[in-house]
Amino acid sequence: MERIGNLFFKTRNFLFPVFYAILFLPFPRISENYLAMFIIGFVITTHGQLVRMITIGLVYIVRGGKNRRIYADGLVTDGIFSHSRNPMYIGNVLMIAGMSILSNSIFALVIMVPLFVFIYQAIIIAEENYLRTKFGRGYDEYCKKVNRWWPNLKGIVKTFKENGFDVQKVLMNEYNTTFLWTFGSILLFAYNYYWNRFSEISIESSTYFLVIAAILIVVYFALRWYKKSKTQSLKLKL
């Protein structure tokens, strides 16, 4: 399982484009009431995004690894990581489940969601073996206190009081993920509610989609510029 986890860790960035592409394939629908599926899926995806934002805003762990390999400078046990060892992956699973429901695809919900749970489980096992080797007893003690998946919300208020929430850190690290799923949601809504039903899209409806898409694109590039300018400013100071 560790080898599989290391393989998925290296290739995980290529998995999401495949997942998004599958959401647009004409598989059997979950329900004929697509609007209900969209609302339910959107709410679940938003909750997943909030989990990621709260995790990053309190105490952020760089998950990119080093040279596409699992890597950690130190053992982080503060913030949301004091309630769950893998809050970012919990957020990811919620977002994948939400997007699957939002897409109204039975294949995505029944096949892709369990597949991604397996992928994250394999990655987690690989990460745990790395962390246990590097940090030894300290990591074992942490594992005894904090669950791998299911969060223990006892003391969550204290966690928020002790760790200031950094909005700027959230904006700089999460704008890309937020843009991708919100923009994808718009496309999926248009695809399922109009194109997939062979309905004629009115000029008014098209205008709404274009305006929302344009706003998201403008916000995305504004945040991208902001991150680059802040990074460049930091480099100049150093």
C-alpha positions as CSV (number, residue, x, y, z in Angstrom):
1,M,0.0,0.0,0.0
2,E,2.9,2.3,0.7
3,R,4.3,1.9,-2.8
4,I,0.8,2.6,-4.2
5,G,0.5,5.7,-2.0
6,N,3.9,7.1,-3.2
7,L,2.9,6.5,-6.8
8,F,-0.4,8.4,-6.3
9,F,1.4,11.2,-4.4
10,K,3.6,11.7,-7.5
11,T,0.7,11.7,-9.9
12,R,-2.1,13.2,-7.8
13,N,-2.1,16.5,-9.7
14,F,-3.0,14.6,-12.9
15,L,-6.0,12.8,-11.3
16,F,-8.2,15.9,-10.9
17,P,-8.3,16.8,-14.6
18,V,-9.4,13.2,-15.4
19,F,-12.0,13.4,-12.6
20,Y,-13.4,16.7,-14.0
21,A,-13.5,15.2,-17.5
22,I,-15.5,12.2,-16.3
23,L,-18.1,14.5,-14.8
24,F,-19.1,15.6,-18.2
25,L,-19.5,12.1,-19.7
26,P,-23.1,11.0,-20.4
27,F,-23.4,8.4,-17.7
28,P,-26.8,7.5,-16.2
29,R,-28.2,10.3,-14.1
30,I,-28.7,10.2,-10.3
31,S,-32.0,12.0,-10.5
32,E,-34.3,13.7,-13.0
33,N,-34.5,16.6,-10.7
34,Y,-31.1,18.1,-11.5
35,L,-31.7,21.4,-9.7
36,A,-32.0,19.5,-6.4
37,M,-28.8,17.5,-7.2
38,F,-27.0,20.7,-8.0
39,I,-28.0,22.4,-4.7
40,I,-27.1,19.3,-2.6
41,G,-23.8,18.8,-4.4
42,F,-22.9,22.5,-4.2
43,V,-23.6,22.6,-0.4
44,I,-21.4,19.5,0.2
45,T,-18.6,20.9,-2.0
46,T,-18.8,24.2,-0.2
47,H,-18.4,22.5,3.1
48,G,-15.3,20.7,1.8
49,Q,-13.9,24.0,0.7
50,L,-14.5,25.5,4.1
51,V,-12.7,22.6,5.8
52,R,-9.7,23.3,3.5
53,M,-9.9,27.1,4.1
54,I,-10.1,26.8,7.9
55,T,-7.2,24.3,7.9
56,I,-5.0,26.6,5.8
57,G,-6.1,29.8,7.7
58,L,-5.1,28.4,11.1
59,V,-2.0,26.3,10.5
60,Y,-1.0,25.3,7.0
61,I,1.1,22.3,6.0
62,V,2.8,22.4,2.6
63,R,1.5,19.2,0.9
64,G,3.5,19.6,-2.3
65,G,6.3,17.4,-1.1
66,K,9.8,17.8,-2.5
67,N,10.8,16.6,-5.9
68,R,7.4,15.0,-6.1
69,R,8.2,13.0,-3.0
70,I,6.7,13.1,0.4
71,Y,8.6,15.6,2.6
72,A,8.1,17.5,5.8
73,D,10.3,20.0,7.6
74,G,8.6,19.5,10.9
75,L,5.7,17.7,12.6
76,V,2.6,20.0,12.7
77,T,0.1,19.2,15.4
78,D,-1.6,22.6,15.9
79,G,-4.7,24.1,14.5
80,I,-7.2,21.7,12.9
81,F,-4.4,19.1,12.8
82,S,-5.0,18.7,16.6
83,H,-8.5,17.4,15.7
84,S,-7.8,15.3,12.6
85,R,-4.5,14.2,11.2
86,N,-5.7,14.7,7.6
87,P,-8.2,17.6,7.5
88,M,-7.2,18.6,3.9
89,Y,-8.0,15.2,2.6
90,I,-11.3,15.3,4.4
91,G,-12.0,18.5,2.6
92,N,-11.0,17.0,-0.7
93,V,-13.2,13.9,-0.3
94,L,-16.2,16.2,0.6
95,M,-15.5,18.3,-2.5
96,I,-15.2,15.2,-4.8
97,A,-18.4,13.8,-3.4
98,G,-20.2,17.1,-3.8
99,M,-19.0,17.6,-7.3
100,S,-20.1,14.0,-8.2
101,I,-23.6,14.8,-6.9
102,L,-23.5,18.2,-8.5
103,S,-22.7,16.6,-11.9
104,N,-25.7,14.2,-11.4
105,S,-23.5,11.3,-12.5
106,I,-24.1,7.8,-11.0
107,F,-20.7,6.7,-12.2
108,A,-18.9,9.5,-10.5
109,L,-20.7,9.0,-7.2
110,V,-20.5,5.2,-7.1
111,I,-17.1,4.6,-8.7
112,M,-15.0,7.8,-8.5
113,V,-15.7,8.8,-4.9
114,P,-14.7,5.4,-3.4
115,L,-11.7,5.4,-5.8
116,F,-10.5,8.7,-4.5
117,V,-11.1,7.5,-0.9
118,F,-8.8,4.6,-1.7
119,I,-6.2,6.9,-3.3
120,Y,-6.1,9.2,-0.3
121,Q,-6.0,6.3,2.1
122,A,-2.9,5.0,0.2
123,I,-1.3,8.4,0.2
124,I,-1.9,8.8,3.9
125,I,-0.3,5.4,4.7
126,A,2.7,6.4,2.7
127,E,2.9,9.8,4.5
128,E,2.5,8.1,7.9
129,N,5.4,5.7,7.2
130,Y,7.6,8.7,6.2
131,L,6.6,10.7,9.3
132,R,7.0,7.8,11.6
133,T,10.5,7.2,10.3
134,K,11.5,10.8,10.6
135,F,9.8,11.8,13.8
136,G,9.6,8.5,15.7
137,R,8.0,8.5,19.1
138,G,6.7,12.0,18.7
139,Y,4.6,11.0,15.7
140,D,3.4,7.8,17.4
141,E,2.2,9.9,20.4
142,Y,0.4,12.3,18.0
143,C,-1.4,9.3,16.3
144,K,-2.6,8.0,19.7
145,K,-4.3,11.4,20.5
146,V,-5.7,12.3,17.0
147,N,-7.7,10.3,14.6
148,R,-6.5,9.6,11.1
149,W,-9.8,10.6,9.5
150,W,-12.7,11.3,11.7
151,P,-12.3,14.7,13.5
152,N,-12.7,15.1,17.2
153,L,-14.3,18.5,17.6
154,K,-13.7,18.7,21.4
155,G,-11.8,21.9,22.1
156,I,-12.4,23.3,18.7
157,V,-13.3,26.7,20.1
158,K,-10.1,26.8,22.0
159,T,-8.2,26.0,18.8
160,F,-9.7,29.0,17.1
161,K,-8.8,31.3,20.0
162,E,-5.2,30.1,20.2
163,N,-4.6,30.2,16.4
164,G,-5.3,33.5,14.6
165,F,-7.1,33.0,11.3
166,D,-4.9,34.3,8.4
167,V,-7.2,35.4,5.6
168,Q,-4.3,36.4,3.4
169,K,-2.8,32.9,3.7
170,V,-6.1,31.4,2.5
171,L,-6.3,33.8,-0.4
172,M,-2.8,33.1,-1.6
173,N,-3.0,29.3,-1.2
174,E,-6.5,28.4,-2.1
175,Y,-7.6,30.7,-4.9
176,N,-6.7,28.1,-7.6
177,T,-8.8,25.3,-6.0
178,T,-11.7,27.6,-5.4
179,F,-11.7,28.9,-8.9
180,L,-11.5,25.4,-10.5
181,W,-14.5,23.9,-8.7
182,T,-16.7,27.0,-8.9
183,F,-16.0,27.5,-12.6
184,G,-16.5,23.8,-13.1
185,S,-19.8,24.0,-11.3
186,I,-21.0,26.6,-13.7
187,L,-20.1,24.5,-16.7
188,L,-21.7,21.4,-15.2
189,F,-24.9,23.3,-14.5
190,A,-25.0,24.6,-18.0
191,Y,-24.2,21.2,-19.4
192,N,-26.8,19.3,-17.3
193,Y,-29.6,21.8,-17.2
194,Y,-29.4,22.9,-20.9
195,W,-27.1,21.1,-23.3
196,N,-27.5,17.6,-21.9
197,R,-31.3,18.0,-22.1
198,F,-31.1,19.4,-25.6
199,S,-32.9,22.6,-24.5
200,E,-32.5,25.9,-26.2
201,I,-30.5,28.3,-24.2
202,S,-32.1,31.7,-24.1
203,I,-30.0,34.8,-24.6
204,E,-30.8,35.8,-21.0
205,S,-29.6,32.5,-19.6
206,S,-26.4,32.7,-21.7
207,T,-25.8,36.2,-20.4
208,Y,-26.0,35.0,-16.7
209,F,-23.5,32.2,-17.3
210,L,-21.1,34.5,-19.2
211,V,-21.3,37.2,-16.5
212,I,-20.7,34.8,-13.6
213,A,-17.8,33.1,-15.6
214,A,-16.3,36.5,-16.3
215,I,-16.4,37.6,-12.7
216,L,-14.7,34.4,-11.6
217,I,-12.0,34.7,-14.2
218,V,-11.3,38.4,-13.2
219,V,-11.2,37.5,-9.5
220,Y,-8.9,34.5,-10.2
221,F,-6.4,36.6,-12.1
222,A,-6.6,39.4,-9.6
223,L,-5.7,37.0,-6.8
224,R,-3.0,35.4,-9.0
225,W,-1.5,38.8,-9.5
226,Y,-1.8,39.6,-5.8
227,K,0.1,36.4,-4.9
228,K,2.9,37.1,-7.4
229,S,3.3,40.7,-6.2
230,K,3.4,39.6,-2.5
231,T,6.0,36.9,-3.4
232,Q,8.1,39.3,-5.4
233,S,7.9,41.9,-2.6
234,L,9.1,39.2,0.0
235,K,12.0,38.2,-2.2
236,L,13.1,41.9,-2.5
237,K,13.1,42.3,1.2
238,L,15.2,39.2,1.6
